[in-house]
Amino acid sequence: MSEKTNSKNVLVLEDEPIITRILSRTLTSEGMQVDTAENGVIARNNIKSGKHYDLFLFDIRTPVLNGIQLYQYIEEHYPEATSRVVFMTGDCLNAMTSRFLENAKRPVIEKPFTPGELLEFLNQAKVLAPGKV
């Protein structure tokens, strides 16, 4: 991505430290402010704090409270924010996960992916375009 996006706030829910570091570096290199959470309870607390997030990147499978459960929480308490959720998963073959993703109608990037593939995916999903998020 050649054009930097200024001061977008992103919340990343990811329990794998290496992936978290890659996501954080990739997004901050694009001018974003990134908060990370290793489980859904931490992410939910970040959301409840009142901070506005322009983008949510949720891994489906995380401990304590997973990405699906966190999305359902947002859907119930902050329905306008559901349009800013993007899921990451390596679990698209699981029938329950597939059904959920089909019903949620949110963008999904399948793991593994490179930083470049992530940025291209986010651009194509129009979640990084200025004023779109």
N, C-alpha and C positions, 0 to 999 in steps of 0.2 A: 504494500500500500504506500503510495508516494505522498499523499496528503495527510498530515497529522490531524487527529481529531482532538480538539482542545477540551481539556478538563471534563471528560466523561467519567462518571463514577461507575466502577464495575465491582460486583460481588461474585467471587469465584468460590464455588463449593466443590472441593476436590480433596480426597483423603490420601492421595499418593504424593509425597513431598516433591519428587522429581518433576512430576507433571505440574504441580502447583508453581514451582519455580519457573518452569518454562512459560507457563501461561502468564505469570506475573511479569516476567521480563519482556515477553512479546507485547503485551498490552501497554505496559509503561513506556516501551520504546515508541509507541504510537501516541503518546501524550496523555494516556489515561491514568486515573488514580485507581489503584486496585486494592480491595480488601479481600482477604482469603479466609476460608473457614474449612477445617478438616472434617467437620460433621455438620449435619443439618441444624442441630440445636444452636451451635455458635452462629451459623448463618442466620437463623431465625432471630436471634438476639440482635445481630447487626441490623436487620430489617426493622425490628421493633424499636430500635434506638431513634428512629425518625430520619435517619440519613436517606437522602434520595439517591437511588441507583438508576443509572441510565441503561444498564445491561446487567443481566444475571446469567452466569454460566454455571449450570448445575450438572455435576456428575450424577447419574441415576443411582449408582450403588455407593452409598457412603454409610458409615456407622451411625448409630444412635437414631438419627432421623435422616432418611434418604432423600434424594432429589425429587422423587415422586411425592413423598409426604410434604416436603417443603413447598413444592408447587401447589399442592392442595391447600396448604396453609395460606399462601399468597392469594389463591383463587377465592378463598373465603373472606380474608381480611383486607386485602388490597387488590381487588379484581382488575383495576386499571393497570396494574403492574405486570399482569400475566403476559401482555404483549411484548414485554422486554426480556422474556426468558428464552434462553437457548440451552438445549440439553447436550451433554456429551456422554457417550456410552460405548462400551465394547460388548454390550449385552442385547443387541437387536434381535437375536434369535429366540430369546425367552418370550413365550406367548403373552404373559402378563405385561411385560415391558412393551412389547409391540402394540398391544391393544391400547395401553395407556398413551403411548406416543401418537398413535393414530387419532385417538379422541382429543388429545390436547392440541393437536394441530400447531405445534411449535417447531421451529427449526431444530434439527438434530445433526450433530457432527459425530461420526463414528471414529472411535479410537482404533488404532493409533493414527495420529495426524501430526504433521510438521507445523512449526510456527507459520510458515508461509501458507500452508493449506488452511490453517485456522483463520488467518486474516482474509484470505480469498473467500472462504465460506461466510464469514461475517459480513463482508462487503456484498456478496451475492444475496445474502439474506436481508440486506439493507438495514442492518442494525448498527453499522458504523457511519452511515451517511450523515453529514451534519444536518441537524434539525429533525432527523427521522426517529430518534430514540427518545 
